[in-house]
Amino acid sequence: MRAGRRAEGVRYAPRHAPGSFDTRDCRHVSTQKLPELEALERIIELGGAQLDVRVLQQVLAPDGRQLPIHAIALGNPDPQVPAVGFFGGVHGLERIGSAVVLAYLQQVVQRLQWDRSFQQQLESVRLVFVPIVNPGGMLLGTRANPNGVDLMRNAPVDASDAVPFLVGGQRRSRGLPWYRGRVGDPMELESEALCGIVRAELLARRFSIALDCHSGFGVRDRIWFPYAHTREPIEHLAEMRALKEIFLQTHSHHQYIFEPQSRQYLAHGDLWDHLYRQAGEDPGRVFLPLTLEMGSWLWIKKNPRQLFSVKGIFNPLIEHRQQRVLRRHTALLDFLVRAAASHRLWQPAFDARAGQRALALQEWYD
């Protein structure tokens, strides 16, 4: 296995000794510290020289502190091998997304110590983690970043048709939710950090997958793929359906609904639409961005008192449900790593793409 390396000029001084990641820490908001960031620093210390650790950006918190956006990579850095990226905390209020990514990163780092087959697997794939994209919003307990901008409405992409009022993105006021930012302004630092690491680590390869973890949509867990700004199908619809097909073959009893986001609603400024269109500038590149939208209404149904907590609308508040959610999605993240490493075995060949695309159009766009 090729060991990672720490980026030059970046030093870490974790305040905790290395140990296991206690996901219960991520259910409490503090104005003094960010538990998710402390958990990440413990994992970084545990991984040591096997991890390639970078600070993508420092963002200013309302109390004047500088909060880092960390990227952690491991596996084969050769640009000829495929890559998978895992992202969480784009919306600061949806802490469970970061918890899922952190829990899987913790598992990966621990497996590096003893799992020979996993070490061999990492020779054929690159893994990239950005568990806390929006540390300022997470510190504040807000969907938006400290500037009031919703990062998932911040890209320079406009919907081709009408979008839902406010939800689809708005430029009226940062005091209202789903604010896109002013026309002509550059993207927010957090958005640029996410896009920069995706371009450097994922779009630099011929094949890559991204999974962005969110919560707060319905009672079912959904896996969305682009587009969000138009109802037109993406170029790699055949590959998306083939990926779904091998997931069903591997996990026949699963809880996910696979669908394009446009089946639910259209939105301006989607970062993954923006990045997918950039990836499409090279017709030989395959980039499959996915969004895990965890159905938080199910947690409310089981515990209606969560309706009286803003945090409870988007996150499981009871410990055993938090643990169950983390276990529930680990298999998906691990599957994506194996699927990327073995993509040549399931990716549709030229003569099979038309058939897969026809089935996908019937299933998702009929």
TORTIDREN-465584 format. One record per residue (C-alpha): residue in one letter; x, y, z. Coordinates in steps of 0.2 Angstrom, whole numbers. Example, Ala and Ser with C-alpha at 12.3 -4.5 7.8 and 13.67 -1.06 7.14 Angstrom:
BEGIN
   code      xx      yy      zz
      A      62     -22      39
      S      68      -5      36
***
This chain:
BEGIN
   code      xx      yy      zz
      M       0       0       0
      R       6      17      -4
      A       6      28      12
      G       0      45      11
      R       9      61      17
      R       5      76      26
      A       5      92      16
      E      20     103      19
      G      17     118      30
      V       2     111      38
      R       4     106      56
      Y      -8      99      69
      A      -9      99      87
      P     -24      89      92
      R     -30      92     110
      H     -35      74     113
      A     -25      58     113
      P     -29      46      98
      G     -44      35     101
      S     -61      30      94
      F     -73      42      87
      D     -88      44      99
      T    -102      49      87
      R    -112      55     102
      D    -100      70     103
      C    -108      76      87
      R    -125      79      94
      H    -121      93     105
      V    -118     111      99
      S    -106     122     109
      T    -101     140     107
      Q     -83     136     113
      K     -79     121     102
      L     -84     111      87
      P     -85      92      92
      E     -84      86      74
      L     -68      96      71
      E     -61      88      87
      A     -66      71      82
      L     -58      74      65
      E     -42      79      73
      R     -41      63      83
      I     -44      53      68
      I     -30      62      59
      E     -18      59      73
      L     -23      41      74
      G     -19      39      55
      G      -2      47      56
      A       9      47      41
      Q      -3      35      31
      L     -14      50      28
      D     -12      64      16
      V     -19      79      26
      R     -22      96      19
      V     -31     112      25
      L     -41     118      10
      Q     -46     134      18
      Q     -48     144      34
      V     -65     152      37
      L     -68     165      50
      A     -81     161      63
      P     -92     174      71
      D     -81     174      87
      G     -66     178      77
      R     -58     161      76
      Q     -51     153      61
      L     -59     136      57
      P     -50     124      45
      I     -58     114      31
      H     -48      98      31
      A     -46      86      17
      I     -39      69      20
      A     -34      57       7
      L     -26      40       6
      G     -23      26      -6
      N     -15      26     -23
      P     -11      44     -28
      D      -7      39     -46
      P     -19      49     -57
      Q     -22      33     -68
      V     -32      25     -54
      P     -50      29     -50
      A     -56      39     -35
      V     -70      41     -23
      G     -74      57     -13
      F     -85      58       3
      F     -91      75       9
      G    -102      80      24
      G    -107      96      33
      V    -111     107      18
      H    -126     112      28
      G    -121     116      45
      L    -137     111      53
      E    -136      93      46
      R    -123      87      57
      I    -128      69      54
      G    -120      70      37
      S    -103      74      44
      A    -106      60      57
      V    -108      47      44
      V     -92      53      34
      L     -82      54      50
      A     -88      37      56
      Y     -83      29      40
      L     -66      38      40
      Q     -63      31      57
      Q     -67      14      51
      V     -55      16      36
      V     -41      22      47
      Q     -43       8      59
      R     -43      -5      45
      L     -27       1      39
      Q     -19      -6      55
      W     -24     -24      52
      D     -34     -27      36
      R     -22     -34      23
      S     -35     -36       9
      F     -40     -18      12
      Q     -22     -12      11
      Q     -21     -21      -6
      Q     -38     -13     -12
      L     -31       4      -9
      E     -17       0     -22
      S     -31       2     -35
      V     -41      17     -28
      R     -39      34     -21
      L     -50      39      -6
      V     -54      58      -2
      F     -63      64      13
      V     -70      82      17
      P     -81      78      32
      I     -84      96      37
      V     -86     108      22
      N     -95     121      32
      P     -87     122      49
      G     -94     140      53
      G    -112     135      49
      M    -110     120      60
      L    -103     130      74
      L    -118     142      73
      G    -131     128      70
      T    -137     135      53
      R    -140     128      36
      A    -130     142      28
      N    -112     148      31
      P    -108     163      43
      N    -111     174      28
      G    -129     168      27
      V    -126     159      10
      D    -132     142       7
      L    -117     133      -1
      M    -128     121     -11
      R    -136     136     -20
      N    -120     145     -22
      A    -113     139     -39
      P    -115     149     -55
      V    -129     138     -62
      D    -146     144     -66
      A    -161     133     -67
      S    -169     131     -84
      D    -187     131     -77
      A    -196     138     -63
      V    -190     133     -45
      P    -200     132     -29
      F    -202     148     -20
      L    -186     151      -9
      V    -182     132      -8
      G    -175     133     -26
      G    -163     147     -21
      Q    -166     166     -19
      R    -156     182     -20
      R    -168     193     -11
      S    -160     193       6
      R    -147     183      17
      G    -160     184      31
      L    -170     172      22
      P    -166     153      19
      W    -158     146       3
      Y    -149     163      -1
      R    -138     161     -16
      G    -127     176     -14
      R    -127     192     -24
      V    -126     191     -43
      G    -108     193     -49
      D    -100     189     -32
      P     -87     175     -32
      M     -92     158     -24
      E     -90     157      -5
      L     -73     151       2
      E     -81     134       7
      S     -89     132     -10
      E     -72     135     -18
      A     -63     123      -6
      L     -75     109     -11
      C     -74     113     -29
      G     -55     114     -28
      I     -52      97     -20
      V     -65      89     -32
      R     -56      96     -47
      A     -38      91     -40
      E     -42      74     -34
      L     -58      67     -43
      L     -59      77     -60
      A     -40      74     -63
      R     -45      55     -66
      R     -54      46     -79
      F     -66      38     -67
      S     -72      45     -50
      I     -87      45     -39
      A     -93      58     -26
      L    -105      55     -11
      D    -111      71      -2
      C    -121      67      14
      H    -136      77      19
      S    -152      75      29
      G    -170      82      29
      F    -180      75      15
      G    -195      64      18
      V    -196      47      27
      R    -186      37      14
      D    -167      38      11
      R    -164      44      -6
      I    -148      44     -17
      W    -149      59     -29
      F    -139      62     -44
      P    -138      77     -56
      Y    -146      87     -63
      A    -154      98     -50
      H    -156     113     -62
      T    -164     105     -77
      R    -175      89     -80
      E    -164      84     -95
      P    -154      68     -91
      I    -136      68     -89
      E    -123      61    -101
      H    -118      47     -90
      L    -136      40     -87
      A    -131      23     -92
      E    -117      22     -80
      M    -128      28     -66
      R    -141      14     -69
      A    -127       1     -70
      L    -120       7     -53
      K    -138       6     -46
      E    -139     -12     -54
      I    -124     -18     -46
      F    -129     -11     -29
      L    -145     -20     -30
      Q    -136     -36     -34
      T    -125     -33     -19
      H    -138     -27      -7
      S    -155     -34     -12
      H    -163     -28       4
      H    -160      -9       5
      Q    -169       6       9
      Y    -163      18      -4
      I    -173      27     -18
      F    -161      31     -33
      E    -167      45     -44
      P    -162      62     -52
      Q    -164      76     -40
      S    -175      85     -53
      R    -189      72     -50
      Q    -192      81     -33
      Y    -188      99     -37
      L    -177     111     -47
      A    -164     122     -39
      H    -152     136     -44
      G    -134     135     -40
      D    -131     116     -36
      L    -112     113     -33
      W    -113      95     -40
      D    -122     101     -56
      H    -108     114     -58
      L     -94     101     -56
      Y    -102      88     -67
      R    -103     101     -81
      Q     -85     105     -78
      A     -81      86     -79
      G     -90      85     -95
      E     -78      96    -104
      D     -68      80    -106
      P     -79      68    -115
      G     -67      53    -110
      R     -70      57     -91
      V     -83      48     -81
      F     -88      58     -65
      L    -103      51     -55
      P    -108      63     -41
      L    -121      57     -29
      T    -130      65     -14
      L    -136      54       1
      E    -152      63       7
      M    -156      54      23
      G    -175      54      27
      S    -175      64      44
      W    -194      64      45
      L    -193      45      50
      W    -183      51      65
      I    -197      63      69
      K    -211      50      67
      K    -202      39      80
      N    -199      54      91
      P    -211      68      88
      R    -203      79     102
      Q    -189      82      89
      L    -201      94      80
      F    -198     106      94
      S    -179     107      91
      V    -172     114      75
      K    -157     102      77
      G    -170      88      79
      I    -178      91      62
      F    -162      86      53
      N    -153      74      65
      P    -157      59      76
      L    -156      65      94
      I    -158      48     103
      E    -141      39     105
      H    -147      22      99
      R    -155      30      83
      Q    -139      40      80
      Q    -129      23      80
      R    -142      14      69
      V    -140      28      56
      L    -121      27      56
      R    -122       8      54
      R    -136       9      41
      H    -125      19      28
      T    -108      12      31
      A    -112      -2      18
      L    -116      11       5
      L     -99      20       7
      D     -89       4       7
      F     -99      -2      -8
      L     -94      14     -18
      V     -76      11     -14
      R     -76      -6     -21
      A     -87      -1     -36
      A     -74      13     -40
      A     -59       1     -38
      S     -68     -12     -50
      H     -77       0     -62
      R     -70      -8     -77
      L     -80     -24     -73
      W     -97     -16     -72
      Q     -95       0     -82
      P    -106      -2     -98
      A     -96      -5    -114
      F    -100       5    -129
      D    -112      -7    -136
      A    -121      -9    -120
      R    -123      10    -115
      A    -138      12    -127
      G    -148      -2    -118
      Q    -144       4    -101
      R    -148      22    -106
      A    -165      17    -113
      L    -169       8     -97
      A    -164      23     -87
      L    -175      34     -97
      Q    -190      23     -94
      E    -187      22     -76
      W    -183      40     -72
      Y    -189      51     -86
      D    -204      42     -93
***
